[in-house]
């Protein structure tokens, strides 16, 4: 278990569109680019083994991409190397952070100075969602999965704890990077669930509109 004093002031960041990591959740990653292989090698030499996942954002009217200010750091808790030199690893979400300054030029990957204040809840125990109507939510989710041709283990979803269910769906559902960022920045589990419901309802309405136009 990490405490606030264990968190470093500088971490490597991995900008990957649509790849969302949340506190207390796990994200599998497949790394093969040389710069990110170097990032992993350097990370495994540290005591904290943290990598910051962050969404790149487009700059209107430009091909340039910048980084969102808020990301989530995960600890490398499992990794294996394939015969051709790629890595399969698992990041376990520790805490969100705010980028205060990029450290460009020192490494082939991005390192950033980060601030952890404001995200103290991330380091605590899992959250509950007292207002969660699971049956209504699963009914809505069933319509969304059917519209996208997706399948899942519904028994597991019914039995999963609130946070595991909401976090897993936030990470796995096929939403745009900006929508993933909104889910990341939600201040509580309840607001994340409300954001997730809004995104699902919007996707269903958009799908119905497209069907009517055809």
N, C-alpha and C positions, 0 to 999 in steps of 0.2 A: 504494500500500500504506500503510495506516494503522499508526502505532505508538502505544503507550500515551500518549505525550506529546501526540499530536494529538487525543485524545478530549476533548470539552468536558465541563464539569461540569454543564451544564444543556442539555436537549434537549426539543423538542416530542414529545409522545407521542400516538399514534393508537390508541385502544382499539377494536378490531374483532374481535368474537367469531368464533373459528374461523380467523382469518387468521394463519397461522404463518409467520414469517421465521426462517431459520437462517443462521449464519455461512457465508459463501462461496456462498450460494444467492441466487436472484433471485425477487422477488415482484412481479408486475404488480398495479397498483392503479388503480381508477377513482374519481376524486374529483369530487364535485359539490356537497356541502354548503358553504354560505358560510364556516363557521368553518374547515373543512379546506382550502378554497381559500386563505383567509388564511394558514393554517399553511404551505402550500406556497410561497406568495409570500414569506413571511418566511424560510423555509428556504433558498430559492434565493439569498437575499442573503448567506448565511453562507459561510465558506470550507469548512466541513466538509460541508454539505448533508445532515445526518443527521436522520432521523425515527425515533423509537422505536416499534416495534409491540409492543403489550401486550394481553393478554387481560383483559377485564373479568370480574369474578367476582360471583356473586350472594351476598347476605347472607341467611342463613336467617331466615325470619320477617319479611322486609322486602322492599319493592320497590327498595330502594337497591342500587346496584351500585358496587363498589369495583374497584380495579385489582390484579392480581397484582403481586407485588413484582419479579419478574424478567421482562424483555422482551428484545427483540433490536433493535438499531439498524441501519438500512440507509441507505446513501448514495443519493441521487437520481442515477441514472446515465443516465436517459433520460426525457423527458417531451414530450408534445405536447398542444396545445389543440384541442378540437373547435369547430365553428362556433357551438355554443350555450353556450360558456364552460366546459365541463367539461374535466378534465385526465386523460389516460392517462399513467401514469408507471411506472417500474421502480425498485424499491429493491434494491440489492445488499447482502446481509447482511455487516456488519462485525464486530460483537461483541455478545454479551449484556451486560446491565447489571442493576443492582439499584436500584430507586427508593428514595431516602432521604427525599425530601420533595416533595410537590406544591406547585407555585407557582400557587395558584388566584387568579383575578381580574385578572391582568395582561393576558391575551389572551382572545379568544373560544374558544380551544382550550386544552388542558392542556399546561403545561410542567412539567418535573420536574427536581429535582436528582438526579443519578445517580452511582453508584459502579461502576467497571469492574473493580476488583480481584477476583480469583478466576476470571476468564475469559480469562486470558492466552493460552490455547491457541487461542482464536477468531481471534487476529490472526496466527497462524502459517500454515504450509502446510496443505494438505488432509490429513485423517486417513485412515489405512488401517484395515481391520477384519480382522485375521489369522484370526479364527475363523469367518469368514463362509462358510457353505455356500450358495452362490448358487443351485444347482439346486434344493435343498430349499426355499429361500426363494421362488423363482419358482413352484414347484409350489403352495405355500401361497397365494401371491398370486393365482395363476390361479383357484383355488377361490373366493377372496374377490371378485375382479372378476366372476366368473360369477354369484355370488350377488347382486351389486349391479347387474348388467347393464352393467358398465363395460368399456371396451375400451382397448387401448394398443398401442404399437409394441414387441412383445416382443423383436425383434432389438436395438433400442436399449437395452432394459433389460439384456439379456445382455452388451452391450458397455460399458455405462456404468461409470465408476469407482465404487468402493464408496461414497464419500461422496456423490457426485452422485445415485446411485441411492437411498440411504437418505434423504437430505435431501429429494429431490423427492417421494418417496412419503409421507414424514411430513407435508409441506406440503399435498399434493394429496388424500390419502385422506379420506373423509368421516367424521371422528371428532368427538366432542363437544369443546367448548372446553377442558374440564378434561383430556381426553386429550391434546389438542394441547399443553397446558402441561407435561404430564409428558414429552412428547417434547422440548420446548424445554429443560427443566431437566436432561435426561440428561447426565451429566458427560463422556461419551466417545461416539465413534461406535458402539462395540460395545454400550454400554448403550442407546443410542438404537435400534439395530437390535433388541435383545432386547425393548425396550418396544414397538416396532412389531409384532413377531411376537406378543407377548402380546395386544395390542389386536386384531389380525386374528383370532387364534384365538378370543378372547372373542366377537367379532362373529359368527364362523361358528357357534359353539356357541349363541349367542342366537338366530340365525336358524333353526337346526335345532329348538330348543325351541319357537319360535313355530309352525313347520310341524307339529310333533307335536300341538300344542294345537288346531289348526284342524280 
